[in-house]
Amino acid sequence: MSERTDSMSQAIDPALFRETLGHYPTGVAVVTAVGEDGSPDGMVVGTFSSVSLDPPLIAFFPAIGSGSFTRLRSAETFCVNVLASDQEPLCRQIAMRQKGKFDGVKWRPGPLGSPILEDAVSWIECTFEDVREAGDHYIVLGRVHHLAVERSTLPLLFFQGGYGRFSTGSFIAAPDPELIQAARLAETVRSEVESLSTEFGVNVSVLAKIRNDAVQVLAATGGDVAEPVPLGHRQPIIPPLGAVFMVGSTTDEVDDWLGRAPKDGTDRRERYGVLLEKVRERGYSLLAAEPDVMERHEQALSEFEKSDRLPRHERAVQQVTAELADLFCPDLVPGETYDVASIVVLVPQVEGVPPMAVRLTGLPPAASTTQIEEWVRRLHEVAASAGG
């Protein structure tokens, strides 16, 4: 090391170094192995990272003076267990220096014999590829042999000396200035919404577009079919759903909406563009009811909600929502009957209030075109009173 480089390193204050790097959150993992005495052992690391896909390599960085790593290094294999956000007590137990780390801990041996911790998010079993010194730590490279996702949930994070979890958007809307304005406007048409619900024996709700979600801000449940979502529920606006909100939108807003369609190699933009034009021409959107597709959509939304909106569940929602395109805005033929899942009409824009719409659900089966036209007419009346 040159004299200049050495002086620069000595100029770094250790406390400042830790504080600065502490502003970067890290995941929390437990590296486990079976020691020479046949007992499980482990150490908590916040310095785990993927390194290479070909060959499959990962890395973690234990302190050179770590007694836990000295014991782990005597094993031929090890397993990296990514902890879930509800496993902080387990993390603290494994982090203890004294014996008894695995007292009461449930685990099973992996394919190579390394301990896999119960309820971890995922695990990666490895052999040691390389161990080399880097300052006061080791760089440990592991070659991956087996891995799996055990529990698709949020991971445990370490940030500025404390444990926590990543906070994703909730399906129940949090207080928001735009949402409050929308709820206030919806209240002005509560009587009209309830009258429409009673008149036709259907469910009527008022929706507000809050960023990329449609939020239910008012509901009247006069239909025979129960309203499947609670007040305040957020549903991702993914094409073709949300087309009514795009009627008066800018090109950039429409492009953003189209961009939320699944990235599956299929060019859906033209098809969704055609459906959007239908909504613009008709002044409403209509979704036909197909039980299997609707059930898959509701199930995907439910899994999405339970997962705290994890990315892979969001992709599942995108895929199943794309299936609704075949049921969206069908051409209605006089004399025919239709099973309708929903009808949505846009509320005329009110300054200072996010885009809003009125929706009918819980509709009786085999509706005639005349009945559908009447539903649409009355929806427009309610929407106009909200926009006026």
N, C-alpha and C positions, 0 to 999 in steps of 0.2 A: 504494500500500500504506500503511495507517495505521501510526502509530508503534508502536501496541500489537502489531499483527500482525507488523511487522518485528522487534520485540524477541523475540517468541515464536519466530520462525523461527531467529534467531541463537542461541537457547538450545539448539537441537538439536545435539548432538555428532555430527559426521559418522561417527566410528567406531561409535558406539552405533547410529546410524541403519542403517549397513550390517549390523551384527551382528543387530539386531532383524529387519530384513527378510530377512536370510539364513536365518532359521528357516522361511521359506516356500519350498518347492521350486518350481522353474520348469522347463518344458520347454526344450529346446535346438533352435533352428532356424538354418538358414543362408539368408540372403536373397541371391539371385544375380541378376545382370543381365549383359548384354553391353555393355561400355563403348564410348566413342566410337571407340576404336582397333580395335574388333571383337573384343577379347579378353574372355573370361569373367572376372568379378570377383565377390566375395562378402564377406559379413560375418556373423559369428556373433551371434545375438541370443537373449537369454533373456527378452525382453519382448514376445513375440508373443501376440496375442489376437484372438479373433473379436469383432466389434462389432455387426454387423447382418445379418439374414437378408434383409430387403427394404428397400433394395437390399442385395445381398451385399457386406459390407465387413469387412475385417480391419485390424489395426493393429500396428505395432511402434514402438519408441521408441529411436532411435539417439542417441548423444551429439552435441551440436552441433559439437564439435571433431573428429568422426570423419572421417578422410580417406577411409575405405572408403565411408561413406555419400555423401560428396561425389562420388565417382566413380559410385556407383550412381544418384545423382539425375540424372546426365546422360542416363541411358537413359529410354526411354519406357515400358518395362515392367519388371517384376521378378517373381521367383518365390520363394516361401517354401518351403523344404525342411525338413520335420520329420525330425530325425535319429533313427536307431534306437540302441538301447542298446549295440550293438557298433560304433558309428561314432565313438567318442571320438577315435581317431587322426586321422580326417578332420576332426573338429571342431577339434582343436588345430592342424592344418595351415592350415585356413581362417582361424583366429584370428590367424595371424602377421601382423605389420605389413608386412614386407618383401615383395618380389615373389616369385613362384613359388608362390602359394597353390594354383593349379590344376595344378601339375606332377604328372602321374600320376593325376589325378582323372578318373574316368569320368563323363561326363554326356552328355545329349542335349538338343537345343533343344525347348522346349515349343511349343505352337501359336502363341504370339506371339513365339517366339524366345529366351525366357529359359532359362538352363541348369537342367535337371532332373537332380539328382544321383542316380547309380545307387545302388540299395539303400536309399534314404530310405524312411521309413515312408509319407509322403504328400507331396504338393506342391500349391501353390495359386498360380496365375499371375494377376497383377494389373496394372492400370494405376494410376498415382498419382491419387488422388482429392483429397487435400489434404495439405499439410505445414505445420505451424505450431509455433512455439516454445512450450515449457512448461518454464520454469526453465532448467536446463543441458542439456535434451534436446529433441528434436523429437518431436511426435506425427505419425506418418506413417499416413494412411489409404489403404488400397488397395482398389480396386473389383475384385472377383473375376470373372474371365472363364472360367477353366478350372481344374479340380482333379481329383485322383484319389488313391486309396489304392494305393500300390505294393506294400507289404509289411506285412501285418498282424502286427506284432510289438510288443514293448515299446519305448517311446521312451527316448531319453537324457535324463537329468535333471541339473540343477545344484542343489546343496544345500550351503550353508555352505562355499563355496569349492572344492568338489570335484564330480566327475562320478560318476554312479551310475545305478541303474535301480530301477524300482518292483518290489518283491518281492511276488508273488502267492502264493496257496496252491499248494503242490506236489501233484502226483498221488501222489508217494511220501511217506508220512506222516513228519513230523518227530517227534523225541522229544516225548512229551507224557505228563504224569502219568496221565491217564485211559487213554491208549493202553497204557502200561506195565502198568497194572492189568488191562486186558482181555487182553493177551498172556499174562500170568501165569495168568489163569483158563483161557484156551484151552489152555495147556500141560497142565493137569490132566486134560484129556479127549483128549489127543493119541492115545492108544492106541485109544479108542473111535472117533475120527474115522478113523483109518487102517484099522481093522477094517471099518467101514461102507463105506469106499471100495473095499477089496479084495472084500468080500462081494458087492457089486452091480456092480463094475467101473465106478464112476462117480467124479466129482470131488466132494470134500466140503471145504467151507471154513467157517471161523468168522469172522463179521463183527462189528465193533463200531461203534456209532453215536457218532462223534466230531463234535459240533456238527451241521453239515448234510451230513456225508459218512458213507458206509459204508466202513470200512477193513477190509481182509482181514488178519487177524492170525494165521491158521493155515490150512494147506491140505494136502490129501492128494490126489494126482492119479492115481487108479487107473482113470480112464475112458479110452476110446479117443479122445476129443476132448481136445485139449490145453487146459489152463487158460489163458484169454486174457490174464490180468493177473497181475503179480508180487505176491509177498507185500508187504504194506504199501501196496498200491494204494488210492487214494481214489476213490470214485465218488459224485458229487453225488446226494443223496437228493431226487429230484424225482418228484412224483406221476405214475403210480401206484406207482413203486418206493419201497421203504421203508415200505410200509403196515404190515408186521409190527411195526415199531418204534413205530407209532402206537397199537397195540392198547390199551396201558395209559396212554397219554399224556393230559395235561390238554387242555381245550378250546383254550387258547391255543397249546399245542404243535401241535395238529392244524391250527389256523388258520394257523400259521406254515408248516407243511408244505404245505397247500393253496395258500398264497400263493407258493410256488416254482414253480407251474405257469406255462406261458407266458402272457404278457399279450397275447393275440391277439384280444380282443373276444369270445371264446367263454366262456360260463359253464360251466366244467368242475367247479365245486365240488360240485354235486349228484351228478354221475356218480362222482367220486372218493370222495365220501361213501358211496355205495352199495357201491363196491368195498371200502372199508375195513370196512364192516359184514360183508361176506362173509368177510373175513379174520378178523374177530373171532368169527364164528359157527363157522368151520371150524377155526380154530387154526393156519392156515398160509396162505401165498400160493403161487400157482402161475402161472407164465408159460408160455404155449404158445409153441412155436417156429414162426416164420414167417421163412424165410431172408432175404427181401429187407428186411424191417423190422429184423431183428436185425443185418444187415450195415450198414444205414444208421446204426443206433444205435452200433455199434462204431466206425464211421468217424468219426462226430461226436465221440465220446469221444477218439479218437486225435488229431483235429485240435485239440480242446480242450486236450489235454495238451501238444501241440507248441506251442501258442500261449501257454503260461503262463497259461491260464485267462482269456483276454481276454473282455470282456463280450459281444462279438458272437458269439464261439464258444460262450459259455455259453447264449446265446439259441438257438443252433442245437441244442445238447444238449437244452434244454427242449422244443423243438418235436418232435424225433425221439423223445424219451422219451414225450411225450404220445401218439404213435402206438401205444405198447405197451398203451394202455388196452383196445384191442379184443382183446388176447391175454391180458389179466390176469384170473385167476380165472374161467375159463369153467365153465359148468355141465357136470359129468361125467355121461355117460349110460352105465349098465351095458351091456356088450356092444360099446361103441364103443372105438376106440383113439385115442391122442393122441400127438403129437410134443410133448415137454415140454422147454422151455429151462432152467427152474430151479424148484426148490421150496425155500421158506424157512420155517423154524420159529423162533419167538422163544424165547430162553433165559429161564427164570424169573429175575426181577430179583435181583441179588446186591448187598447194600449196599456202597457205595463203588466200584462198578464200573459203567461206562456200559452202556446197553442193548446186548445182544448177541443174535446169531442164528446158526443153523446152516443152511447152504445146500447143496443138491445141484445140480450142473451136469454136462455131458458125459453126459447120459442117452441111452439107446438109443431109436431111433424106434419109433413104433407101440406105445406102452405101453398095456396094458389098464387099466381102472379098478381091477382087483384089484391089479395091480402098483403103481400109483400109491398106493393105500391102504397097501400094505406099505412103500413108501418113506417115506411120511408117518409111519407108526407107528414105524419105526426112527429117523427123525429126531427124533421126540419123545423117544425113549429117550435119545439122545445129549444133547439139549438139557436134559433133566431131570437127567442126571448132572452137567452143567456148572453147573446152578443149585442143585444139592444140596450 
